[in-house]
Amino acid sequence: MSMGRLFAILFFLLIGFGYPLSPQEEKQLIRDIAEIKATLKTFMEQTDKRITELREDTNKRFQELREDMNKRFELMDKRFEQLYTFLWIITGIFTTLTASVIAFAIWDRRTMIKRAKDETFEEMEKELKPEKFKRLLNALRDKAKTDKELEAILKKYGLL
């Protein structure tokens, strides 16, 4: 049924209630009303069906979107976890290098001091011949006669 015919029927219905109808017109009017009801029923069913399809389609799209977002968040979590692990590795390497450098510096310092000490004693042995050492010891003993502190030190080491 066309929309023009539908409007014409509705127009005649509105105007027609003021005028009596013949039995044929009444039958035609009842048929037209039944046809309009059937058309409206079909239209409503199609509309309900389409709305249901749209709801299902929308729900499906939202579900897909939610799943996609969850996957992306999981990927981001994995990336952050990898980054965090990488930072711990970098921190471990830096700490190891720092500790190694400090240990090497301490070892090198001790080695250098020991070698310098040994070299100093070797030079002193070369320079201080027994006669020079005896003269140095005699000078210290002479000074100890007037300096009580030096006298106590020389006695402590058995040099007086």
Secondary structure, 3 states (H helix, E strand, C coil): CCHHHHHHHHHHHHHHCCCCCCHHHHHHHHHHHHHHHHHHHHHHHHHHHHHHHHHHHHHHHHHHHHHHHHHHHHHHHHHHHHHHHHHHHHHHHHHHHHHHHHHHHHHHHHHHHHHHHHHHHHHHHHHCCHHHHHHHHHHHHHHHHHCHHHHHHHHHCCCC
